[in-house]
């Protein structure tokens, strides 16, 4: 059950990070969820990239563990 929860959480994080990063690339003033974060464009984009990467890794782990069950 925790593997499925990890898979779902990873997919949600991946979607949030990817869509936030794309939105920020298209419109530099639209920071989305990370609008409160100081540091400007580069800091926000790197945070979205880290969120997307963490989501991809978590979803990958959950997917591998769920297939074996």
MDTraj code that builds the backbone (N, CA, C; nanometers):
import mdtraj as md
import numpy as np

residues = "UNK UNK UNK UNK UNK UNK UNK UNK UNK UNK UNK UNK UNK UNK UNK UNK UNK UNK UNK UNK UNK UNK UNK UNK UNK UNK UNK UNK UNK UNK UNK UNK UNK UNK UNK UNK UNK UNK UNK UNK UNK UNK UNK UNK UNK UNK UNK UNK UNK UNK UNK UNK UNK UNK UNK UNK UNK UNK UNK UNK UNK UNK UNK UNK UNK UNK UNK UNK UNK".split()
xyz = np.array([
    [0.0816, -0.1194, 0.0000],
    [0.0000, 0.0000, 0.0000],
    [0.0865, 0.1266, 0.0000],
    [0.1966, 0.1244, 0.0762],
    [0.2818, 0.2436, 0.0801],
    [0.3514, 0.2659, -0.0538],
    [0.3718, 0.1569, -0.1294],
    [0.4331, 0.1718, -0.2613],
    [0.3397, 0.2440, -0.3570],
    [0.2118, 0.2125, -0.3482],
    [0.1135, 0.2801, -0.4324],
    [0.1023, 0.4270, -0.3925],
    [0.1062, 0.4539, -0.2629],
    [0.1022, 0.5929, -0.2161],
    [0.2253, 0.6695, -0.2649],
    [0.3407, 0.6055, -0.2655],
    [0.4619, 0.6682, -0.3175],
    [0.4519, 0.6963, -0.4658],
    [0.3917, 0.6031, -0.5400],
    [0.3719, 0.6219, -0.6831],
    [0.2801, 0.7407, -0.7100],
    [0.1700, 0.7488, -0.6370],
    [0.0752, 0.8584, -0.6565],
    [0.1369, 0.9918, -0.6161],
    [0.2047, 0.9953, -0.5020],
    [0.2687, 1.1192, -0.4567],
    [0.3761, 1.1633, -0.5556],
    [0.4511, 1.0685, -0.6100],
    [0.5533, 1.1020, -0.7086],
    [0.4942, 1.1598, -0.8350],
    [0.3820, 1.1022, -0.8805],
    [0.3182, 1.1551, -1.0010],
    [0.2642, 1.2957, -0.9781],
    [0.2100, 1.3208, -0.8592],
    [0.1593, 1.4548, -0.8278],
    [0.2743, 1.5554, -0.8239],
    [0.3845, 1.5195, -0.7573],
    [0.5002, 1.6088, -0.7514],
    [0.5580, 1.6341, -0.8902],
    [0.5653, 1.5301, -0.9716],
    [0.6170, 1.5459, -1.1071],
    [0.5296, 1.6412, -1.1879],
    [0.3997, 1.6251, -1.1776],
    [0.3084, 1.7132, -1.2517],
    [0.3188, 1.8572, -1.2036],
    [0.3234, 1.8771, -1.0720],
    [0.3337, 2.0134, -1.0185],
    [0.4658, 2.0798, -1.0573],
    [0.5749, 2.0060, -1.0457],
    [0.7047, 2.0625, -1.0802],
    [0.7183, 2.0937, -1.2274],
    [0.6718, 2.0033, -1.3133],
    [0.6836, 2.0246, -1.4576],
    [0.5948, 2.1397, -1.5041],
    [0.4707, 2.1423, -1.4578],
    [0.3817, 2.2493, -1.5019],
    [0.4228, 2.3830, -1.4456],
    [0.4757, 2.3863, -1.3253],
    [0.5238, 2.5122, -1.2690],
    [0.6455, 2.5641, -1.3426],
    [0.7365, 2.4731, -1.3776],
    [0.8554, 2.5130, -1.4526],
    [0.8222, 2.5633, -1.5913],
    [0.7303, 2.4957, -1.6587],
    [0.6899, 2.5391, -1.7923],
    [0.6197, 2.6739, -1.7852],
    [0.5314, 2.6909, -1.6854],
    [0.4624, 2.8196, -1.6718],
    [0.5631, 2.9314, -1.6476],
    [0.6640, 2.9045, -1.5654],
    [0.7637, 3.0063, -1.5355],
    [0.8491, 3.0389, -1.6584],
    [0.8788, 2.9396, -1.7397],
    [0.9559, 2.9649, -1.8611],
    [0.8778, 3.0483, -1.9618],
    [0.7467, 3.0252, -1.9701],
    [0.6642, 3.0987, -2.0655],
    [0.6400, 3.2415, -2.0188],
    [0.6106, 3.2567, -1.8893],
    [0.5807, 3.3888, -1.8328],
    [0.6634, 3.4055, -1.7059],
    [0.7712, 3.4788, -1.7123],
    [0.8639, 3.4918, -1.5998],
    [0.8007, 3.5540, -1.4760],
    [0.6935, 3.6275, -1.4921],
    [0.6299, 3.6928, -1.3770],
    [0.5289, 3.6037, -1.3065],
    [0.4871, 3.4933, -1.3678],
    [0.3880, 3.4039, -1.3101],
    [0.4602, 3.2901, -1.2387],
    [0.4846, 3.3056, -1.1081],
    [0.5632, 3.2086, -1.0330],
    [0.4801, 3.0931, -0.9802],
    [0.3495, 3.1018, -0.9846],
    [0.2652, 2.9913, -0.9396],
    [0.2752, 2.9691, -0.7896],
    [0.2913, 2.8433, -0.7507],
    [0.2963, 2.8074, -0.6082],
    [0.4178, 2.8653, -0.5353],
    [0.5232, 2.8908, -0.6083],
    [0.6458, 2.9408, -0.5460],
    [0.6592, 3.0917, -0.5547],
    [0.5476, 3.1621, -0.5638],
    [0.5508, 3.3075, -0.5718],
    [0.6083, 3.3731, -0.4479],
    [0.6004, 3.3069, -0.3362],
    [0.6513, 3.3607, -0.2090],
    [0.8031, 3.3469, -0.1976],
    [0.8641, 3.2639, -0.2803],
    [1.0061, 3.2319, -0.2691],
    [1.0933, 3.3486, -0.3157],
    [1.1828, 3.3971, -0.2304],
    [1.2735, 3.5033, -0.2748],
    [1.3836, 3.4455, -0.3649],
    [1.4469, 3.5295, -0.4401],
    [1.5593, 3.4855, -0.5215],
    [1.5371, 3.5000, -0.6698],
    [1.4155, 3.5282, -0.7102],
    [1.3897, 3.5552, -0.8505],
    [1.3699, 3.4313, -0.9354],
    [1.3869, 3.4550, -1.0649],
    [1.3573, 3.3533, -1.1655],
    [1.4411, 3.2265, -1.1483],
    [1.5703, 3.2404, -1.1322],
    [1.6590, 3.1238, -1.1260],
    [1.6295, 3.0358, -1.0041],
    [1.6041, 3.0974, -0.8916],
    [1.5746, 3.0208, -0.7704],
    [1.4432, 2.9450, -0.7846],
    [1.3433, 3.0096, -0.8399],
    [1.2133, 2.9443, -0.8565],
    [1.2208, 2.8316, -0.9589],
    [1.2901, 2.8547, -1.0686],
    [1.3026, 2.7517, -1.1710],
    [1.3785, 2.6307, -1.1183],
    [1.4842, 2.6544, -1.0419],
    [1.5593, 2.5420, -0.9864],
    [1.4766, 2.4648, -0.8841],
    [1.3933, 2.5333, -0.8076],
    [1.3057, 2.4638, -0.7129],
    [1.2027, 2.3788, -0.7860],
    [1.1454, 2.4306, -0.8940],
    [1.0519, 2.3513, -0.9735],
    [1.1217, 2.2298, -1.0342],
    [1.2459, 2.2465, -1.0777],
    [1.3213, 2.1343, -1.1336],
    [1.3482, 2.0278, -1.0273],
    [1.3818, 2.0708, -0.9062],
    [1.4060, 1.9761, -0.7969],
    [1.2774, 1.9025, -0.7604],
    [1.1654, 1.9730, -0.7586],
    [1.0365, 1.9102, -0.7283],
    [1.0028, 1.8064, -0.8350],
    [1.0230, 1.8413, -0.9621],
    [0.9938, 1.7476, -1.0708],
    [1.0859, 1.6262, -1.0650],
    [1.2122, 1.6471, -1.0369],
    [1.3071, 1.5361, -1.0272],
    [1.2732, 1.4449, -0.9100],
    [1.2402, 1.5039, -0.7951],
    [1.2024, 1.4230, -0.6792],
    [1.0753, 1.3435, -0.7087],
    [0.9815, 1.4043, -0.7781],
    [0.8594, 1.3338, -0.8149],
    [0.8868, 1.2186, -0.9097],
    [0.9739, 1.2390, -1.0063],
    [1.0078, 1.1327, -1.1011],
    [1.0762, 1.0164, -1.0305],
    [1.1664, 1.0473, -0.9399],
    [1.2351, 0.9414, -0.8658],
    [1.1397, 0.8656, -0.7744],
    [1.0520, 0.9369, -0.7060],
    [0.9553, 0.8727, -0.6172],
    [0.8560, 0.7883, -0.6960],
    [0.8087, 0.8383, -0.8088],
    [0.7162, 0.7613, -0.8921],
    [0.7846, 0.6380, -0.9497],
    [0.9083, 0.6506, -0.9876],
    [0.9834, 0.5368, -1.0397],
    [1.0006, 0.4299, -0.9318],
    [1.0342, 0.4708, -0.8118],
    [1.0493, 0.3761, -0.7017],
    [0.9167, 0.3067, -0.6715],
    [0.8100, 0.3845, -0.6645],
    [0.6793, 0.3265, -0.6366],
    [0.6327, 0.2325, -0.7458],
    [0.6658, 0.2652, -0.8696],
    [0.6272, 0.1804, -0.9823],
    [0.7005, 0.0467, -0.9784],
    [0.8292, 0.0505, -0.9502],
    [0.9070, -0.0744, -0.9430],
    [0.8574, -0.1628, -0.8299],
    [0.8289, -0.1043, -0.7146],
    [0.7844, -0.1828, -0.5998],
    [0.6425, -0.2350, -0.6168],
    [0.5567, -0.1608, -0.6859],
    [0.4182, -0.2016, -0.7029],
    [0.4056, -0.3159, -0.8033],
    [0.4886, -0.3178, -0.9064],
    [0.4806, -0.4240, -1.0079],
    [0.5142, -0.5604, -0.9508],
    [0.6009, -0.5640, -0.8508],
    [0.6404, -0.6925, -0.7925],
    [0.5356, -0.7506, -0.6985],
    [0.4426, -0.6699, -0.6541],
    [0.3440, -0.7169, -0.5568],
    [0.2290, -0.7899, -0.6213],
])
top = md.Topology()
chain = top.add_chain()
for i, resn in enumerate(residues, 1):
    res = top.add_residue(resn, chain, resSeq=i)
    for name in ("N", "CA", "C"):
        top.add_atom(name, md.element.get_by_symbol(name[0]), res)
traj = md.Trajectory(xyz[None], top)
